[in-house]
Amino acid sequence: MATGGIPGRRFAWGYGRRVLVAAVAVTVAYLAVTAVQVWLTSRRTDTSPAQAIVVMGAAQYNGVPSPDLAARLADALALYRSGVAPLVVATGSKERGDRYTEAQASRIWLVARGVPAGDVAEVGGDDSWANLADAAALLRRRGDRTVVVATDGFHEHRSLAIATDVGLRAQPAPATTSPIRGWSAVPYFAKEALAVAVGRVIGYSHLHRFDSGGATATAAAWAPGSPR
């Protein structure tokens, strides 16, 4: 009786091991496909006429955009000047102790370069979901929905997905002069691939609720100072 159960236990262990291997393989394949999709989106630009250009927030220093945010703003300015959209929506809140929000720093930068103050709107959010949700709320009040999203290439795929979730029709405009490029961009692509993979499963709104913890924070450890 004692030995009679061994074949059954071996079968159960072998079956369980095959299920585990299959689950790992599926997860790895899912992450790999997601990473490729994130990369492909980073290479795509669509500057068809829209109703607004949404600039995703990034760090600012006492009202001066960081090089990363300045690169996003430079592309937004070029799009505005070329007539792609009549409105620029600057996004982003501020860190504790800051005098300016990211949106305020963006507005100052744009107005200083000739964009009429009335053509720049500000919304403040502490992550990508909040930025785009606030932008969508503002644009709905204007009757607008179609936007071009100006952000880093590695950030485009998630930004477009969130924009769709909050009711916008979004087109990509990855920053052409971003200082985050080459090998230095790899951790950012890894973070975004993980965030997209998790967001698709649990929903980006749920990901937003614990953006300071869990999977996105773990990934952010690979990419310190990552733009939002």
Secondary structure, 3 states (H helix, E strand, C coil): CCCCCHHHHHHHHHHHHHHHHHHHHHHHHHHHHHHHHHHHHHCCCCCCCCCEEEECCCCEECCEECHHHHHHHHHHHHHHHCCCCCCEEEECCCCCCCCCCHHHHHHHHHHHCCCCHHHEEEECCCCHHHHHHHHHHHHHHHCCCEEEEEECHHHHHHHHHHHHHCCCEEEEEECCCCCCCHHHHHHHHHHHHHHHHHHHHHCHHHHHHCCCCHHHHHHHCCCCCCCC
